[in-house]
Amino acid sequence: MAYMANTRGGDSGLRTAQETPAWAIKHGVIGGIVAGVVFAIAEMIGGTVIDGGPLFMPLKAFASIPIGKEPPMIAWATAVPVGVISHMVLSIIYGVIFAMIVAYLPMLRVSPVLIVVAASLYGFLLWLINFFVLAGAIGRPWFKMAPKGEQFVYHTLFYGAVLGLYLVAVMRRDRSVTPAVREGTM
């Protein structure tokens, strides 16, 4: 039996809880928050240990997205709240998008490993698109100067893989307690 088999059969109109928009939104938000926090902590520790920068320097980088100034030019009093909010909003949006992908592509739910690998690839694609396409398009060229190896690890492992592991854990829990639901009821 497949890990998270699609229960859609013929004209029964049944779906697993993981195939509903409500499930994807709820767990995309929670998973995005969890992965976003892990990502931020990893980047803060990595930036301090590897680069010798201030522990909260990533918050300046996060704040630079909506503010539009280079990170060193942003005051700490602004960087902390704006950085936390902007980072968490993006983490939630990206978490919901990936959870929707998982909800609507049953082939991803065949095994836990596949979900984690797909989420890791998703984190990698977020890094590529955000740093090398969107950053230039919205006038934030300093993101292209960030250490590439570190950013690859943060996005792929500390955001993507963590998001995938969260979804696997919640699907295992939901599979044991949530029956299939009629289409449109959740």
C-alpha positions as CSV (number, residue, x, y, z in Angstrom):
1,M,0.0,0.0,0.0
2,A,1.3,3.5,-0.9
3,Y,2.4,5.7,2.0
4,M,-0.4,8.3,1.5
5,A,-2.5,6.6,-1.1
6,N,-5.1,8.7,-2.8
7,T,-8.5,7.3,-1.7
8,R,-10.3,8.7,-4.7
9,G,-11.9,5.8,-6.3
10,G,-14.3,5.9,-9.3
11,D,-17.2,8.3,-8.5
12,S,-17.0,8.0,-4.8
13,G,-16.1,11.7,-4.3
14,L,-13.8,10.7,-1.3
15,R,-10.5,12.4,-0.6
16,T,-8.0,12.0,2.1
17,A,-7.7,15.0,4.5
18,Q,-4.3,15.7,2.9
19,E,-6.0,16.4,-0.4
20,T,-8.1,19.3,0.8
21,P,-7.3,23.0,0.6
22,A,-8.0,23.5,4.3
23,W,-5.4,20.9,5.2
24,A,-2.8,22.4,2.8
25,I,-3.4,25.9,4.2
26,K,-3.3,24.9,7.8
27,H,-0.2,22.8,7.5
28,G,1.5,25.0,5.0
29,V,1.2,27.9,7.5
30,I,2.4,25.8,10.5
31,G,5.1,24.0,8.4
32,G,6.2,27.4,7.0
33,I,6.6,28.8,10.4
34,V,8.5,25.8,11.7
35,A,10.8,25.7,8.7
36,G,11.2,29.5,8.7
37,V,12.3,29.5,12.4
38,V,14.8,26.6,11.8
39,F,16.1,28.4,8.7
40,A,16.6,31.7,10.6
41,I,18.3,30.1,13.6
42,A,20.6,28.1,11.2
43,E,21.4,31.3,9.3
44,M,22.1,33.3,12.4
45,I,24.4,30.6,13.9
46,G,26.1,30.0,10.5
47,G,26.6,33.7,9.9
48,T,28.2,34.1,13.3
49,V,30.3,30.9,13.3
50,I,31.3,30.7,9.6
51,D,31.4,34.4,8.7
52,G,32.1,36.0,12.1
53,G,29.1,38.4,11.7
54,P,26.7,39.6,14.4
55,L,24.2,36.9,15.4
56,F,21.2,38.8,14.3
57,M,22.6,40.0,10.9
58,P,20.3,37.8,8.9
59,L,17.4,39.9,10.3
60,K,18.9,42.9,8.5
61,A,19.0,40.9,5.3
62,F,15.3,39.8,5.8
63,A,14.3,43.4,6.5
64,S,16.1,44.6,3.4
65,I,13.5,42.9,1.2
66,P,10.6,45.2,2.1
67,I,12.7,48.2,3.0
68,G,14.9,48.2,-0.1
69,K,18.2,49.3,1.7
70,E,21.3,47.3,1.9
71,P,21.4,45.3,5.1
72,P,24.2,47.2,6.9
73,M,22.3,50.5,6.3
74,I,19.2,49.3,8.3
75,A,19.1,50.2,12.0
76,W,18.7,47.3,14.5
77,A,15.5,48.8,15.9
78,T,14.0,48.5,12.4
79,A,15.7,45.3,11.3
80,V,14.5,43.1,14.2
81,P,10.7,43.6,13.8
82,V,10.7,44.1,10.1
83,G,13.1,41.2,9.5
84,V,11.1,38.8,11.6
85,I,7.8,39.8,10.1
86,S,9.0,39.7,6.5
87,H,10.8,36.4,6.9
88,M,7.9,34.7,8.6
89,V,5.4,36.0,6.0
90,L,7.5,34.7,3.2
91,S,8.1,31.4,5.0
92,I,4.3,31.0,5.5
93,I,3.6,31.8,1.8
94,Y,6.2,29.4,0.6
95,G,5.0,26.7,3.1
96,V,1.4,27.0,1.9
97,I,2.5,26.8,-1.8
98,F,4.4,23.6,-1.1
99,A,1.6,22.0,1.0
100,M,-0.8,22.8,-1.9
101,I,1.6,21.0,-4.3
102,V,1.7,18.0,-2.0
103,A,-2.1,18.1,-1.6
104,Y,-2.8,18.1,-5.3
105,L,0.0,15.8,-6.5
106,P,-0.8,12.4,-4.9
107,M,2.4,11.0,-6.5
108,L,4.4,13.0,-4.0
109,R,2.6,11.2,-1.1
110,V,3.9,7.8,-2.2
111,S,6.7,7.8,0.4
112,P,8.0,10.0,3.1
113,V,11.4,10.2,1.5
114,L,9.9,11.5,-1.7
115,I,8.1,14.3,0.2
116,V,11.4,15.3,1.9
117,V,13.4,15.2,-1.3
118,A,10.7,17.2,-3.1
119,A,10.6,19.7,-0.3
120,S,14.4,20.0,-0.4
121,L,14.4,20.6,-4.1
122,Y,11.6,23.2,-3.5
123,G,13.9,25.0,-1.0
124,F,16.7,24.9,-3.5
125,L,14.4,26.4,-6.2
126,L,13.3,29.1,-3.8
127,W,16.9,30.1,-3.3
128,L,17.7,30.2,-7.0
129,I,14.5,32.1,-7.9
130,N,14.7,34.5,-4.9
131,F,18.4,35.3,-5.1
132,F,19.1,35.1,-8.8
133,V,15.9,36.2,-10.4
134,L,13.6,38.2,-8.1
135,A,16.4,40.0,-6.1
136,G,17.6,41.7,-9.3
137,A,14.1,42.3,-10.6
138,I,13.1,44.1,-7.4
139,G,16.3,46.0,-7.0
140,R,18.0,43.9,-4.2
141,P,21.3,43.0,-5.9
142,W,23.1,42.4,-2.6
143,F,21.4,39.0,-2.3
144,K,23.5,37.7,-5.3
145,M,26.6,38.5,-3.2
146,A,25.5,36.2,-0.3
147,P,27.7,33.2,0.3
148,K,26.3,30.7,-2.2
149,G,27.3,27.5,-0.5
150,E,25.8,28.6,2.8
151,Q,22.6,29.8,1.2
152,F,22.2,26.6,-0.7
153,V,22.4,24.7,2.6
154,Y,20.1,27.0,4.5
155,H,17.4,27.0,1.8
156,T,17.7,23.3,0.9
157,L,18.2,21.6,4.2
158,F,17.1,24.1,6.9
159,Y,13.9,25.3,5.1
160,G,13.0,22.7,2.4
161,A,13.9,19.5,4.2
162,V,12.4,20.8,7.5
163,L,9.2,21.7,5.7
164,G,9.1,18.2,4.2
165,L,9.7,16.5,7.5
166,Y,7.0,18.5,9.2
167,L,4.5,17.5,6.4
168,V,5.5,13.8,6.7
169,A,5.0,13.9,10.5
170,V,1.6,15.5,10.2
171,M,0.5,13.2,7.4
172,R,1.5,10.1,9.5
173,R,-0.5,11.5,12.4
174,D,-3.5,12.5,10.3
175,R,-3.5,9.1,8.5
176,S,-4.0,7.3,11.8
177,V,-6.9,9.6,13.0
178,T,-8.5,11.2,9.9
179,P,-10.9,9.3,7.7
180,A,-11.4,10.2,4.1
181,V,-13.8,13.2,3.7
182,R,-16.4,14.0,1.2
183,E,-15.2,16.4,-1.5
184,G,-15.9,20.0,-0.4
185,T,-16.6,19.2,3.3
186,M,-13.3,20.3,4.7
